[in-house]
Amino acid sequence: MSSTNKHLLKIQTSLFQSGGQSSQLTDQFAEQWQAANPGSTATTRDLAAQPVPHLTLDRFQAFTTEADQRTAEQQAVADYSDGLIEEIRRADVLVLGVPMYNFSVPSSLHAYFDHVARAGVTFEYTPEGPKGLLTGKKAYVVITRGGFYGEDHAQTNFIRQFLGFIGISDVEFIHAEGLAVGEEAKNDSLNSARERIAKLA
């Protein structure tokens, strides 16, 4: 695929929206990636500005009901999920900005994942185990944390596992840690993350 028609999906999850450190770093990535790929396009999904509803029994049943048997309300739920999935399907590259909240990902990202993981749509069960269907994509994940937890952490592993589950196994992580430890640690970590993003983008 030539650079003239590449598409990037930027997913931001910070409560601070565009003011969050993770959002600012993903903005930098998107700008530099587009500069390196002339003619490319980008879409932003801000899960703090436009939260995805938490999964309920009614919403789950809308996903599992055959299309020709859905009520109008169930079809609207399925259409909303289909729209989120189509954004991923259209993208060649994803960049996610993910702060650590209470040792894990923001609940807004969990809700988003719940609407994206659809059997028969984004993954399928096989005798060899689940197989992701959104293949051929590259993902970059910017994780920001107040303290120091390292790359082998449940938060990082969860994101890697989920993306792999839907077929996105080519994932690069950029960690910016110690942002609440002090100004020196914060600046060192952010500068290091910016340098890594500049190389990757």
C-alpha positions in Angstrom: 0.0 0.0 0.0 1.5 3.4 -1.0 1.8 6.2 1.5 -0.8 8.2 -0.5 -3.7 6.3 0.9 -2.5 5.2 4.4 -4.9 5.9 7.2 -4.2 6.3 10.9 -6.7 5.9 13.8 -5.8 7.8 16.9 -7.5 6.7 20.1 -7.2 8.9 23.2 -8.5 8.0 26.7 -7.2 10.7 29.1 -9.8 12.3 31.4 -8.0 15.5 30.5 -8.8 15.0 26.8 -6.4 16.9 24.6 -4.6 18.3 27.7 -3.5 14.9 29.0 0.1 13.8 28.6 -0.9 10.6 26.7 -3.0 12.7 24.3 -0.2 15.2 23.6 2.2 12.3 22.9 -0.3 10.6 20.5 -0.9 14.0 18.8 2.9 14.2 18.3 3.0 10.7 16.8 0.1 11.4 14.5 1.5 14.7 13.2 5.0 13.2 12.6 3.5 10.0 11.0 1.4 12.1 8.6 4.4 14.2 7.7 6.3 11.0 6.9 3.4 9.7 4.9 2.3 12.4 2.5 -1.3 12.1 1.4 -2.3 10.0 4.4 -5.4 10.6 6.5 -6.2 10.4 10.2 -9.2 9.9 12.4 -9.4 10.7 16.1 -11.6 8.9 18.6 -11.5 10.6 22.0 -13.2 8.2 24.5 -13.3 10.9 27.2 -15.1 13.4 25.0 -17.4 10.7 23.5 -17.6 7.8 26.0 -18.7 4.4 24.8 -21.5 3.0 27.0 -20.6 0.3 29.4 -21.7 -3.2 28.3 -25.1 -4.3 29.6 -27.0 -7.5 29.1 -29.3 -5.7 26.6 -26.3 -4.5 24.6 -24.6 -7.9 24.6 -27.9 -9.6 23.5 -28.1 -7.1 20.6 -24.7 -8.3 19.4 -25.6 -12.0 19.7 -29.1 -11.7 18.1 -29.2 -12.6 14.3 -29.5 -9.4 12.3 -32.8 -10.3 10.8 -34.3 -10.9 14.3 -33.1 -7.7 16.0 -35.5 -5.0 17.2 -34.8 -1.5 16.1 -33.2 -0.7 19.4 -30.9 -3.8 19.1 -30.0 -2.8 15.5 -29.0 0.7 16.7 -26.7 -0.9 19.3 -25.1 -3.2 16.7 -24.8 -0.4 14.2 -22.9 1.7 16.8 -20.5 -1.2 17.5 -20.1 -1.8 13.8 -19.1 1.9 13.3 -16.3 1.6 16.0 -15.1 -1.6 14.3 -15.1 0.0 10.8 -12.8 2.7 12.1 -10.3 0.1 13.0 -10.8 -1.9 9.8 -10.1 1.2 7.7 -6.9 2.0 9.6 -3.4 0.8 8.5 -1.9 2.2 11.8 -3.4 2.7 15.2 -2.0 4.9 17.9 -3.5 4.6 21.4 -2.9 7.0 24.3 -3.4 5.2 27.6 -2.8 6.6 31.0 -2.6 4.3 34.0 -5.6 4.7 36.3 -5.6 2.5 39.4 -3.0 0.1 37.9 -5.0 -0.5 34.7 -6.5 1.1 31.6 -9.2 3.8 31.8 -12.7 2.3 32.1 -13.5 4.2 28.9 -11.0 2.0 27.0 -12.5 -1.2 28.6 -16.0 -0.2 27.4 -14.6 0.5 23.9 -12.9 -2.9 23.9 -16.2 -4.5 25.0 -17.9 -3.1 21.9 -15.0 -4.0 19.5 -14.6 -7.7 20.6 -17.4 -9.3 18.6 -17.4 -13.1 17.8 -17.7 -13.6 14.0 -16.8 -10.0 13.4 -13.4 -9.1 14.9 -12.5 -12.7 16.1 -13.7 -16.2 15.6 -13.4 -19.4 17.6 -11.5 -22.2 16.0 -10.4 -25.7 17.1 -6.9 -24.2 17.6 -8.3 -21.3 19.7 -9.5 -17.8 19.0 -8.4 -16.2 15.7 -8.3 -12.4 15.3 -9.9 -11.0 12.1 -8.5 -7.4 12.0 -5.1 -8.4 10.6 -2.5 -6.5 8.7 -2.3 -3.5 11.0 0.4 -1.9 13.1 -0.4 -0.4 16.5 1.6 2.0 18.7 0.6 2.4 22.3 1.7 5.3 24.4 1.3 4.5 28.1 1.7 7.3 30.7 2.1 6.6 34.5 2.7 8.6 37.6 5.0 6.0 39.1 7.5 3.5 37.8 6.0 0.0 37.0 8.1 -1.2 34.0 7.1 -2.7 30.7 6.2 -6.2 32.1 3.1 -4.9 33.8 -0.6 -6.2 33.8 -1.7 -3.0 32.1 0.8 -3.4 29.2 0.1 -7.1 28.9 -3.7 -6.6 28.9 -3.5 -4.2 25.9 -1.1 -6.5 24.0 -3.3 -9.5 24.7 -6.5 -7.7 23.6 -5.0 -6.3 20.4 -3.6 -9.7 19.6 -7.0 -11.3 20.2 -8.6 -9.2 17.5 -5.7 -9.8 15.1 -3.3 -6.9 15.8 -0.1 -8.5 16.9 2.4 -6.0 15.6 2.4 -3.6 18.5 5.1 -1.1 19.8 4.8 0.3 23.3 6.1 3.7 24.4 6.2 4.1 28.2 6.4 7.5 29.9 6.7 6.8 33.6 7.4 8.7 36.8 5.3 11.7 35.7 4.2 12.3 39.3 7.6 11.7 41.0 9.0 15.1 40.4 9.7 17.6 37.7 13.1 16.1 36.7 11.8 12.6 36.4 8.7 13.9 34.5 10.8 15.9 32.0 13.3 13.1 31.5 10.6 10.6 30.8 8.6 12.8 28.5 11.7 13.8 26.5 12.6 10.1 26.2 9.1 9.2 25.0 9.1 12.1 22.5 12.5 11.0 21.1 11.2 7.4 20.7 8.0 8.6 19.0 10.0 10.7 16.6 12.0 7.6 15.6 9.0 5.3 15.3 6.7 7.7 13.5 
